[in-house]
């Protein structure tokens, strides 16, 4: 009986951990949850693009989510939060890809 209870707790813990893992790149800015991801080409790790899904729900929040994800990427990859943006996130008009915000930049070492 005790073994079954321990197995049950282990399974519940595993399911909870998997559930929280899938939300790892979800952030709340301006009262809206955003999914954001930064990627870079294999050869040029310092250059990146960041995509924020459903940015039209709050452009202010999407800008913050893009900046946060890019900063997180640069700090984890190069240990620095300095970024040279190719995309002006502060621009009044942003170019969207459908409902998504895409921005590009370079991590400065």
C-alpha positions as a LaTeX table, in Angstrom:
\begin{tabular}{lrrr}
\hline
Residue & $x$ (\AA) & $y$ (\AA) & $z$ (\AA) \\
\hline
Unk1 & 0.00 & 0.00 & 0.00 \\
Unk2 & 2.79 & 2.42 & 0.91 \\
Unk3 & 4.54 & 1.68 & $-2.41$ \\
Unk4 & 1.38 & 2.57 & $-4.35$ \\
Unk5 & 1.09 & 5.88 & $-2.53$ \\
Unk6 & 4.73 & 6.70 & $-3.26$ \\
Unk7 & 4.25 & 5.83 & $-6.94$ \\
Unk8 & 1.12 & 7.99 & $-7.05$ \\
Unk9 & 3.02 & 10.98 & $-5.60$ \\
Unk10 & 5.88 & 10.42 & $-8.05$ \\
Unk11 & 3.47 & 10.38 & $-11.02$ \\
Unk12 & 1.63 & 13.48 & $-9.78$ \\
Unk13 & 4.95 & 15.28 & $-9.32$ \\
Unk14 & 6.11 & 14.30 & $-12.79$ \\
Unk15 & 2.88 & 15.48 & $-14.39$ \\
Unk16 & 3.08 & 18.78 & $-12.50$ \\
Unk17 & 6.69 & 19.29 & $-13.57$ \\
Unk18 & 5.85 & 18.59 & $-17.22$ \\
Unk19 & 2.93 & 21.00 & $-17.08$ \\
Unk20 & 5.05 & 23.82 & $-15.71$ \\
Unk21 & 7.82 & 23.09 & $-18.26$ \\
Unk22 & 5.48 & 23.79 & $-21.17$ \\
Unk23 & 4.77 & 27.28 & $-19.78$ \\
Unk24 & 8.47 & 28.11 & $-19.39$ \\
Unk25 & 8.48 & 30.85 & $-22.07$ \\
Unk26 & 5.14 & 32.38 & $-21.09$ \\
Unk27 & 5.32 & 35.80 & $-19.46$ \\
Unk28 & 2.81 & 38.38 & $-18.35$ \\
Unk29 & 3.35 & 41.96 & $-19.45$ \\
Unk30 & 0.76 & 44.73 & $-19.50$ \\
Unk31 & $-1.70$ & 42.24 & $-17.97$ \\
Unk32 & $-1.44$ & 39.79 & $-20.91$ \\
Unk33 & 0.34 & 36.43 & $-21.07$ \\
Unk34 & 2.78 & 36.14 & $-23.98$ \\
Unk35 & 4.76 & 33.28 & $-25.45$ \\
Unk36 & 8.19 & 34.41 & $-26.65$ \\
Unk37 & 11.21 & 32.63 & $-28.08$ \\
Unk38 & 14.66 & 33.79 & $-29.16$ \\
Unk39 & 16.62 & 31.85 & $-31.80$ \\
Unk40 & 19.94 & 32.28 & $-33.52$ \\
Unk41 & 21.66 & 30.79 & $-36.56$ \\
Unk42 & 24.09 & 27.99 & $-35.71$ \\
Unk43 & 27.18 & 29.89 & $-36.83$ \\
Unk44 & 26.29 & 33.28 & $-35.39$ \\
Unk45 & 25.17 & 32.77 & $-31.81$ \\
Unk46 & 25.38 & 36.49 & $-31.04$ \\
Unk47 & 22.75 & 37.38 & $-33.68$ \\
Unk48 & 19.19 & 36.43 & $-32.81$ \\
Unk49 & 15.56 & 36.86 & $-33.69$ \\
Unk50 & 12.84 & 36.91 & $-31.10$ \\
Unk51 & 9.19 & 36.12 & $-31.81$ \\
Unk52 & 6.30 & 37.07 & $-29.54$ \\
Unk53 & 3.06 & 35.31 & $-30.38$ \\
Unk54 & $-0.28$ & 37.16 & $-30.45$ \\
Unk55 & 1.35 & 40.56 & $-30.06$ \\
Unk56 & $-1.78$ & 42.36 & $-31.19$ \\
Unk57 & $-3.37$ & 41.68 & $-27.78$ \\
Unk58 & $-1.07$ & 44.37 & $-26.32$ \\
Unk59 & 1.74 & 45.92 & $-28.34$ \\
Unk60 & 3.21 & 47.49 & $-25.20$ \\
Unk61 & 3.27 & 44.10 & $-23.48$ \\
Unk62 & 4.64 & 42.37 & $-26.59$ \\
Unk63 & 7.53 & 44.86 & $-26.76$ \\
Unk64 & 8.35 & 44.13 & $-23.12$ \\
Unk65 & 8.13 & 40.37 & $-23.71$ \\
Unk66 & 10.49 & 40.63 & $-26.71$ \\
Unk67 & 13.00 & 42.67 & $-24.73$ \\
Unk68 & 12.82 & 40.28 & $-21.77$ \\
Unk69 & 13.30 & 37.14 & $-23.91$ \\
Unk70 & 16.19 & 38.72 & $-25.82$ \\
Unk71 & 17.89 & 39.82 & $-22.61$ \\
Unk72 & 17.45 & 36.35 & $-21.15$ \\
Unk73 & 18.98 & 34.82 & $-24.29$ \\
Unk74 & 22.01 & 37.15 & $-24.29$ \\
Unk75 & 22.69 & 36.71 & $-20.58$ \\
Unk76 & 22.47 & 32.92 & $-20.75$ \\
Unk77 & 24.58 & 32.71 & $-23.93$ \\
Unk78 & 27.18 & 35.47 & $-23.40$ \\
Unk79 & 26.78 & 36.63 & $-19.81$ \\
Unk80 & 25.84 & 40.15 & $-20.89$ \\
Unk81 & 22.53 & 41.94 & $-21.27$ \\
Unk82 & 23.86 & 44.46 & $-23.79$ \\
Unk83 & 21.93 & 44.29 & $-27.07$ \\
Unk84 & 22.27 & 46.15 & $-30.36$ \\
Unk85 & 18.75 & 46.03 & $-31.77$ \\
Unk86 & 18.14 & 45.89 & $-35.52$ \\
Unk87 & 14.44 & 46.35 & $-34.83$ \\
Unk88 & 13.42 & 49.49 & $-32.95$ \\
Unk89 & 11.05 & 48.15 & $-30.30$ \\
Unk90 & 10.26 & 51.71 & $-29.26$ \\
Unk91 & 9.02 & 52.69 & $-32.71$ \\
Unk92 & 5.43 & 53.85 & $-32.82$ \\
Unk93 & 4.70 & 51.58 & $-35.79$ \\
Unk94 & 5.92 & 47.99 & $-35.56$ \\
Unk95 & 5.93 & 45.56 & $-38.45$ \\
Unk96 & 4.08 & 42.41 & $-37.45$ \\
Unk97 & 4.12 & 38.98 & $-39.02$ \\
Unk98 & 0.44 & 38.16 & $-38.84$ \\
Unk99 & $-0.39$ & 38.67 & $-35.15$ \\
Unk100 & 3.20 & 38.02 & $-34.05$ \\
Unk101 & 5.97 & 40.50 & $-33.27$ \\
Unk102 & 9.36 & 39.59 & $-34.71$ \\
Unk103 & 12.48 & 41.52 & $-33.76$ \\
Unk104 & 16.17 & 41.05 & $-34.44$ \\
Unk105 & 19.30 & 42.05 & $-32.60$ \\
Unk106 & 22.86 & 41.19 & $-31.67$ \\
Unk107 & 24.19 & 40.32 & $-28.23$ \\
Unk108 & 27.19 & 42.47 & $-27.37$ \\
Unk109 & 29.98 & 40.81 & $-25.42$ \\
\hline
\end{tabular}
